[in-house]
Amino acid sequence: MSPADTSVEELIRAADRRDAIGLDEVMSEAALQSRIDRKYLLTAQELREFVLLMDCEYRILQIGQRRLFGYESVYFDTADYMGYRDHRQGRRRRYKVRSRTYTDTGLSMFEIKTKGLRNMTVKHRMEQEHSLADRISSDAKVFLDSVIAEEYGEAVPELLPVMRNSYRRATFVAPAYSERVTCDVQLNFSNSSASVAGPDAVVVETKSLNGRGVADLALRHLGIRDVSMSKYCVGMALLHPELPANKWDRLLRRRFGSERVRD
């Protein structure tokens, strides 16, 4: 069994041990469209130890009989990758545009993630037809323009589909703490000319109101530090070695096995 398979099996076991929570309760009690996100990279063993520290308030999202779900995202950026460069440079007034499809149900959402006060992530989303996921429809363009105008007072340049990302996810939810923890495995990044597999690790993302949630404290107790990581930026850096990526070079070398030319 490969390390990646081990991570999947460990995540399945962790999900099966938890009481279930339905999607309606998640959306009413812990939607967290405005939150602070922190990302961590865990081995399968670290995931096991982390889940053991999570108390019974954390339940697992279950829809039908499923607790592990397939996701596929299409990211949009300018021809010269302005969004990637803004993120790399830490520009405060930056945003990320994508379509996200839940592959088990076919539900597709057009999403815009902006940065609010205190580095809080704000997610704006609208449902769309699955067939529109690989482009920005006229309705999505109106929605995008209105969000960015309201948030930043800026016009949106022409955006193109530049990267596709797929993975499987389990979501732990603690309504009592207003927290969610997502665990992603089997990451894959691709564009029209290449495909790159993600790391032999579990990408854990905590979502809380202040960035210092119960899950963050548990990870800190295990000596696991959060990492500066965006799936979009890491995927683009892997697919485009010519792009500057000094912000993520160490992460790419140590956890993604990427030997890039130094910027």
FENWO-V529438 format. One record per pair of residues at least 12 apart in sequence whose C-alpha atoms are under 8 Angstrom apart, sorted by the first residue. I is the first residue (numbers start at 0). GAP is how many residues later the second one is. If there is no record, write none. Layout:
# FENWO-V529438
I,GAP + I,GAP
This chain:
# FENWO-V529438
2,41 + 2,197 + 2,198 + 3,181 + 3,182 + 3,195 + 3,196 + 3,197 + 5,38 + 6,36 + 6,37 + 6,178 + 6,193 + 6,194 + 6,195 + 7,177 + 7,178 + 9,34 + 9,37 + 9,38 + 10,33 + 10,36 + 10,159 + 10,172 + 11,55 + 11,56 + 13,34 + 13,37 + 14,45 + 14,52 + 14,53 + 14,155 + 15,51 + 17,38 + 17,40 + 17,41 + 17,42 + 18,40 + 18,41 + 19,39 + 19,40 + 19,41 + 19,42 + 20,38 + 20,39 + 20,40 + 20,41 + 20,152 + 21,39 + 21,40 + 21,41 + 22,38 + 22,39 + 22,40 + 25,35 + 25,147 + 25,149 + 28,146 + 28,149 + 29,143 + 29,144 + 29,145 + 29,148 + 29,149 + 29,150 + 31,146 + 31,147 + 31,175 + 31,176 + 31,177 + 32,88 + 32,89 + 32,90 + 32,91 + 33,86 + 33,87 + 33,88 + 33,89 + 33,175 + 34,85 + 34,86 + 34,87 + 34,172 + 34,173 + 34,174 + 34,175 + 34,176 + 35,83 + 35,84 + 35,85 + 35,171 + 35,172 + 35,173 + 35,174 + 35,175 + 36,83 + 36,84 + 36,168 + 36,169 + 36,170 + 36,171 + 36,174 + 37,167 + 37,168 + 37,169 + 37,173 + 37,188 + 37,189 + 38,164 + 38,165 + 38,166 + 38,167 + 38,187 + 38,188 + 38,189 + 38,190 + 39,163 + 39,164 + 39,165 + 39,184 + 39,185 + 39,186 + 39,187 + 40,160 + 40,161 + 40,162 + 40,163 + 40,185 + 40,186 + 41,159 + 41,160 + 41,161 + 41,162 + 41,182 + 42,157 + 42,158 + 42,159 + 43,157 + 43,158 + 46,155 + 48,173 + 49,168 + 49,169 + 49,172 + 52,165 + 53,161 + 53,164 + 56,116 + 56,117 + 56,118 + 56,119 + 57,114 + 57,115 + 57,116 + 57,117 + 58,113 + 58,114 + 58,115 + 59,110 + 59,111 + 59,112 + 59,113 + 60,109 + 60,110 + 60,111 + 60,112 + 66,103 + 66,104 + 67,100 + 67,101 + 67,102 + 68,33 + 68,34 + 68,35 + 68,99 + 68,100 + 68,101 + 69,32 + 69,33 + 69,34 + 69,96 + 69,97 + 69,98 + 69,99 + 70,29 + 70,30 + 70,31 + 70,32 + 70,95 + 70,96 + 70,97 + 70,98 + 71,28 + 71,29 + 71,30 + 71,31 + 71,92 + 71,93 + 71,94 + 71,95 + 72,25 + 72,26 + 72,27 + 72,28 + 72,91 + 72,92 + 72,93 + 73,24 + 73,25 + 73,26 + 73,59 + 73,60 + 73,87 + 73,88 + 73,89 + 73,90 + 73,91 + 74,21 + 74,22 + 74,23 + 74,24 + 74,86 + 74,87 + 74,88 + 74,89 + 74,157 + 75,20 + 75,21 + 75,22 + 75,83 + 75,84 + 75,85 + 75,86 + 75,87 + 76,20 + 76,81 + 76,82 + 76,83 + 76,84 + 76,85 + 77,79 + 77,80 + 77,81 + 77,82 + 78,80 + 78,81 + 82,12 + 82,13 + 83,148 + 83,149 + 83,152 + 86,146 + 87,145 + 87,157 + 87,159 + 91,23 + 92,21 + 92,22 + 92,59 + 93,20 + 93,21 + 94,17 + 94,18 + 94,19 + 94,20 + 95,16 + 95,17 + 95,18 + 96,13 + 96,14 + 96,15 + 96,16 + 97,12 + 97,13 + 97,14 + 98,12 + 98,34 + 98,35 + 99,33 + 100,29 + 100,32 + 105,24 + 106,20 + 106,21 + 106,22 + 106,23 + 107,19 + 107,20 + 107,21 + 107,22 + 107,25 + 108,16 + 108,17 + 108,18 + 108,19 + 108,24 + 109,15 + 109,16 + 109,17 + 109,18 + 109,23 + 109,30 + 110,12 + 110,13 + 110,14 + 110,15 + 111,12 + 111,13 + 111,32 + 113,37 + 123,23 + 125,14 + 133,27 + 134,25 + 134,26 + 143,12 + 161,29 + 162,26 + 162,27 + 162,28 + 162,69 + 162,72 + 162,73 + 163,25 + 163,26 + 163,27 + 164,22 + 164,23 + 164,24 + 164,25 + 164,66 + 164,67 + 164,70 + 165,20 + 165,21 + 165,22 + 165,23 + 166,17 + 166,18 + 166,19 + 166,20 + 166,21 + 167,16 + 167,17 + 167,18 + 167,19 + 168,13 + 168,14 + 168,15 + 168,16 + 169,12 + 169,13 + 169,14 + 170,12 + 176,36 + 176,37 + 177,30 + 177,31 + 178,27 + 178,28 + 178,29 + 178,30 + 178,34 + 179,26 + 179,27 + 179,28 + 180,23 + 180,24 + 180,25 + 180,26 + 180,34 + 181,21 + 181,22 + 181,23 + 181,24 + 182,19 + 182,20 + 182,21 + 182,22 + 183,18 + 183,19 + 183,20 + 184,16 + 184,17 + 184,18 + 185,12 + 185,13 + 185,14 + 186,12 + 188,46 + 188,50 + 189,45 + 189,49 + 190,48 + 193,45 + 194,44 + 195,39 + 195,42 + 195,43 + 197,58 + 198,56 + 198,57 + 198,58 + 199,55 + 199,56 + 200,54 + 227,20 + 228,19 + 233,14 + 233,18 + 237,14 + 237,20 + 240,19 + 240,20 + 241,19 + 243,19 + 244,18 + 245,16 + 245,17
